[in-house]
Amino acid sequence: MTTTDEALETIRQAAEELDFVDLQKASRMIEKEQKRREKEARKQAQQEMKQVAQKYGLDLDEIVSGVSKGAGAKATKGNKVPPKFRHPEDPDRTWTGRGRKPKWVVHWEEELGRDIEELRIPDA
């Protein structure tokens, strides 16, 4: 049995002796330690990646994103898409046809049995 296995067995045995409240406390302590170690590991990994990037004369952000500076146009992000569908009773409620269907569209189709094309905005 390895040292790790022995430590885990000791923890398991100790956990069997704890009442429910103390077991919850122990669980929170373990979670807190996991988060601390994850933060530590991320910091260490970040430092190591910076060193490797510097070794090759590269920018870490370029490596991570996979795009070098000035290597073409950036992808458009956040551009508004005009709505294609409008709520039959509330004209302020619209949907672009992208992503998850709003509840009012689902209601229109499934509960009322209507066709979504009836909600289409003309010339959209």
N, C-alpha and C positions, 0 to 999 in steps of 0.2 A: 504494500500500500504506500502510495507517495505521500509526501508531506501535505500536499493540497487535499488529497482524499481524506487524510486523517483530520485536517482542519474542518473540512465539510462535515465529516461524521461527528465531530465534537459539537459543531453548530446544530446539527440535526438533533442530537441527544439533548442539548440544552433547550432547544425549542420545544421538545416534548414535555419538559418540566414547567414551562411557562403557562400561565393562564391566558385567556383570550386578550385581555387588555395589555398585558406585558408583551404578548406576541405581536400585537399591533405596533407597540412602541419599537420593538426590535426591527420590525419590517420597515418602519419609517427611518430608523437609523441606517439600515442597509441601503435604502433608496437614496438617502442623503450622501452616503459614501460613494455610491455608484455615480451620482451626478458630479461629485467632486472629482472623481477619477476620470470621468469622461471629459470634463472641462480641461483637466491636466493633459490628457492624451491629445485632445484637439490642439492645445497650445503647443505641445511638443511637435506634433505633426506639421503644424503651420511653420514653426521655426526651421524644421528640417527641409520643408519644401522651399522656403525662402533661400536657404543656403544652396540648394541644388540649382535654383533659378539663377542666383548670382554667379555660380560657377560657370554657367553657360551664357551669361550676359543677357538673360531674358527677364521679362517682367512677369511676376507670378500671376497677375490678373490675366495676361495674355495666354499663359499656359492653361489656366483653369477654364477660361472661356473657349479656348480653341481658336480664337481669332486674334491675329496680330493687328497692331495699331495701323490704321490707314490701309487696311487690306480690303477695302471696298465699302460699300454703303452699309450702314447699320440697318438691321431689320426694323421695320416700322412697328411701333408698339403703342398701344393705346389709341389708335386711330378710331374715331367714332364711325360706326356703320349705321346707315339709315334704317329705321324700323321698317319691317315688311308686313307686320300684322298689327291691328288696332282692336282694342276691346270694344265690343258693340255698344256699350252703354257709357263707358268712361273713356273719352278720347285721349286722356293723359296717360293711360296704360297702353304701352306698346311693347312689341317684341321684335328683335332683329331676325329671328329665325335661327340664331346661333345659340349653342349651349343648351342647357336644360330648359324644357318648356315651363313657362309660368303656370301656376295653378289655374288661372282663368282659362288658359288654352286647353289644359288637360280636362277641365270641367266641360268646356265647350265640346270637345271631341268625345270623351268617354261617357259623361253623365247625360249630356243632351243629345249625343249621337249625331252631331253636326260636323260638317266638313270644314277643316281649317282654312280652306281657300275662300270661304265666305268672309273671313276676317282680313284677307289680304288688302293692303292699301293699294289703290290703283296706281299704276306706273311705279311700283316699288319692286 
